[in-house]
Amino acid sequence: MPDLPMTPDNYATRPEFLAIREDVKQIEKDMAVINARQATAQTDLDGIKQVLNDIKGELKTTRGWRQFLLTGGIGVGWGIIQAICHHYGIGSAP
């Protein structure tokens, strides 16, 4: 076994080894593309998480009795209007 570092005349230069080197080069190129796409996807996910956190924070501030009563009042009011329309035969309800 020769001592390292090997001189250039000791390197393997057979075509099989050159083919393997080309495969490794192609794999390295593919990995670079995959890493770039993964970084883009991670950036997109971070943006989505930020938007969801903003929405969650907004929902926490709008939750409360005032909104509950407002929404309930709208529902009850619409129910009363539908009952009156149904009683007088107004609209498409049978």
Buried (B, 14 or more C-beta within 10 A) or exposed (E): EEEEEEEEEEEEEEEEEEEEEEEEEEEEEEEEEEEEEEEEEEEEEEEEEEEEEEEEEEEEEEEEEEEEEEEEEEEEEEEEEEEEEEEEEEEEEE
